[in-house]
Amino acid sequence: MPLFHFKVEGDPDVDAIELPSVAVAKCEAVKYAGKRICDEADRFWDASLFTLNVTDDRGLSLFMLMMTGVQSAAVSD
């Protein structure tokens, strides 16, 4: 089974996950990003760009997921 490397920009760690296909890796990337954004919500909602790059074993970039959270001025914490 292929190994996919999940790397969040600005984070030195890389998570490697065995998955059957790129299609499955794309779905897993959305779940992975959602969890990471929830875990780091304060940073994300401070107008930070969240970028997840998924590569193969050779370091070839397969796809990226980029998200930005923008909170309305009408919302107070």
Secondary structure, DSSP 4 states (H G I P E B T S, - for coil): --EEEEEETT-S-EEEEE-S-HHHHHHHHHHHHHHHHHHTHHHHTTTPEEEEEEE-TT--EEEEEEEE----TT---
